């Protein structure tokens, strides 16, 4: 019989994301268990105490910093400017499409609001904004605005470029309320949250997707 492990036995795919944080190289003599002291002289547990105290979830011991090894967090003011650039770029496309299909909400007389046209424009705007943000973020972590201002979106836990699912969650939280109601208010709340959030400077959309925005230098 073959001694090869069956598929799905725990082998990890190669980590080819250039932004993913890499673990430090391990030293030692090559023993699979590291340098262990003789039996009977084991050191105390690394978190101290009994089974309920001092564990990684019990409040004892220092927690590792998720940002260790990552570039510095991006300035919230630059994030706001990048978002404005993205809104202008995508907004022009939304306006051209709605104008071309005759669904612009501005094409109404003063006494009659055509709700169906306004709703159609909101749907087009939501689809384009979410699609644009999701695609760009999942590809490189950068929309055009972020690329221009030298920053990117990263997973909080490992610094890697967000997956399509994470990018979609992030974009949906940001753009669905923007497209269908309270556009300016929601943008100010969700994006402006990063000005006050500590220690990770996350907007509400970042919190939903467990992401941060970091500087790329330049």
C-alpha positions in Angstrom: 0.0 0.0 0.0 1.1 3.5 -0.7 2.4 5.6 2.2 1.4 8.9 0.7 -1.2 10.8 2.7 -4.7 10.9 1.2 -6.0 14.2 -0.3 -7.2 16.7 2.2 -5.0 15.4 5.0 -4.0 18.8 6.2 -1.4 19.8 3.6 -1.5 23.6 3.1 -1.5 25.3 -0.3 1.6 27.4 -1.2 1.4 30.9 0.3 2.2 32.9 -2.8 0.7 36.2 -1.6 3.6 38.6 -1.5 2.0 40.6 1.3 1.3 37.7 3.6 3.2 37.9 6.8 5.8 35.1 7.0 6.6 33.3 10.3 10.2 33.7 11.6 12.6 30.8 10.8 12.8 28.3 13.5 16.1 27.2 15.0 17.1 24.1 17.0 18.5 20.8 16.3 15.8 19.6 14.0 13.9 17.5 16.5 10.2 17.5 15.7 9.5 18.5 19.3 12.2 21.1 19.7 14.7 21.1 22.6 12.8 19.4 25.4 14.2 19.2 28.9 14.5 15.7 30.5 11.4 14.0 31.7 10.4 15.2 35.2 11.9 18.7 34.8 9.2 20.2 32.5 8.9 24.0 32.7 5.6 25.5 33.9 2.9 26.1 31.3 3.7 29.2 29.1 0.6 31.0 30.3 0.9 30.0 34.0 -1.8 28.8 36.4 -4.2 26.0 36.0 -6.6 25.1 33.2 -8.7 28.2 33.5 -6.2 30.9 34.2 -3.6 32.5 32.0 -4.4 30.8 28.8 -4.5 32.6 25.4 -8.2 33.4 26.0 -8.2 33.7 29.7 -6.7 37.1 30.1 -3.2 36.1 31.1 0.0 36.5 29.0 0.6 38.9 26.2 -1.4 38.7 23.0 0.6 38.9 19.8 0.1 42.1 17.8 -1.7 41.4 14.5 0.0 44.4 13.0 3.5 43.1 13.8 5.5 42.8 10.5 3.0 44.9 8.5 3.5 48.4 7.1 2.1 51.3 9.2 -1.6 52.0 9.1 -2.7 54.5 6.5 -3.7 58.0 7.5 -7.5 58.4 7.8 -7.4 61.7 5.8 -5.7 60.0 2.9 -8.2 57.2 3.1 -11.0 59.8 2.8 -9.3 61.4 -0.2 -8.9 58.0 -1.9 -12.6 57.2 -1.4 -13.6 60.5 -2.9 -11.4 59.7 -6.0 -13.1 56.3 -6.3 -16.6 57.9 -5.9 -15.9 60.4 -8.7 -14.5 57.7 -11.1 -17.3 55.2 -10.6 -19.9 58.0 -10.3 -19.1 59.2 -13.8 -19.7 55.7 -15.1 -23.0 55.5 -13.2 -24.1 58.8 -14.6 -23.2 57.8 -18.2 -25.1 54.5 -17.9 -28.2 55.9 -16.3 -28.2 58.8 -18.8 -27.7 56.4 -21.7 -30.6 54.1 -20.6 -32.8 57.0 -19.7 -33.1 56.2 -16.0 -31.5 59.3 -14.5 -33.4 60.5 -11.5 -32.8 64.1 -12.6 -34.9 63.5 -15.7 -38.2 64.3 -14.0 -40.6 67.2 -13.9 -41.0 69.4 -10.8 -44.4 68.0 -9.9 -43.7 64.2 -10.3 -41.0 62.1 -8.8 -40.5 58.9 -10.9 -39.6 56.5 -8.2 -38.9 53.6 -10.6 -36.2 55.6 -12.3 -34.6 56.6 -9.0 -34.6 53.0 -7.9 -33.1 51.8 -11.1 -30.3 54.4 -10.7 -29.6 53.2 -7.2 -29.4 49.6 -8.3 -27.0 50.5 -11.1 -24.9 52.5 -8.7 -24.8 49.7 -6.0 -23.8 47.1 -8.6 -21.0 49.2 -10.1 -19.6 50.4 -6.8 -19.7 47.0 -5.2 -18.3 45.2 -8.3 -15.5 47.8 -8.7 -14.5 47.7 -5.0 -14.7 43.9 -4.7 -12.7 43.2 -7.9 -9.9 45.7 -7.2 -9.6 44.8 -3.5 -9.5 41.1 -4.1 -6.9 41.5 -6.9 -4.3 43.7 -5.3 -5.9 45.2 -2.2 -6.0 48.6 -4.0 -8.7 50.6 -5.7 -7.5 53.3 -8.1 -7.8 55.9 -5.4 -5.7 53.8 -2.9 -3.1 53.0 -5.6 -2.7 56.7 -6.4 -2.2 57.5 -2.7 0.0 54.5 -1.9 -2.1 52.3 0.4 -3.8 49.0 0.3 -6.4 46.8 2.1 -5.0 43.9 4.1 -6.4 41.1 6.3 -5.9 42.0 9.9 -4.8 38.6 11.0 -2.1 37.9 8.4 -1.5 41.0 6.2 -2.6 39.1 3.0 -4.7 40.5 0.2 -8.4 39.9 1.2 -10.3 37.1 -0.5 -13.2 37.7 -2.8 -15.6 36.9 0.0 -14.0 39.4 2.4 -13.7 42.0 -0.3 -17.4 41.5 -1.2 -18.5 41.9 2.5 -16.4 45.0 2.9 -17.8 46.6 -0.3 -21.4 45.7 0.4 -21.4 47.2 3.9 -19.9 50.4 2.5 -21.9 50.8 -0.7 -25.4 49.3 -0.3 -26.5 52.0 2.2 -24.7 54.6 0.1 -26.6 53.7 -3.0 -30.1 53.3 -1.5 -30.3 55.7 1.3 -28.4 58.4 3.3 -25.4 58.4 1.0 -23.5 61.2 2.5 -24.4 60.3 6.1 -23.5 56.7 5.8 -20.2 57.4 4.0 -19.3 59.8 6.8 -20.1 57.3 9.5 -18.6 54.2 8.0 -15.5 55.8 6.6 -15.2 58.4 9.3 -15.1 55.7 12.0 -11.4 55.1 11.2 -10.6 58.6 12.5 -11.6 57.5 16.0 -11.1 53.7 16.1 -8.2 52.4 18.1 -5.8 50.7 17.6 -6.5 49.6 14.1 -8.1 52.7 12.5 -10.9 50.5 11.0 -14.0 51.9 9.3 -17.3 49.9 9.9 -16.7 48.2 6.6 -13.2 47.2 7.7 -14.6 45.7 11.0 -17.2 43.7 9.1 -14.5 42.1 6.8 -11.7 42.0 9.5 -9.4 44.2 7.4 -7.2 47.2 7.8 -5.7 49.8 5.4 -2.0 50.1 5.5 0.6 52.3 3.7 2.6 51.0 0.8 5.2 53.7 1.0 6.2 56.0 -1.8 
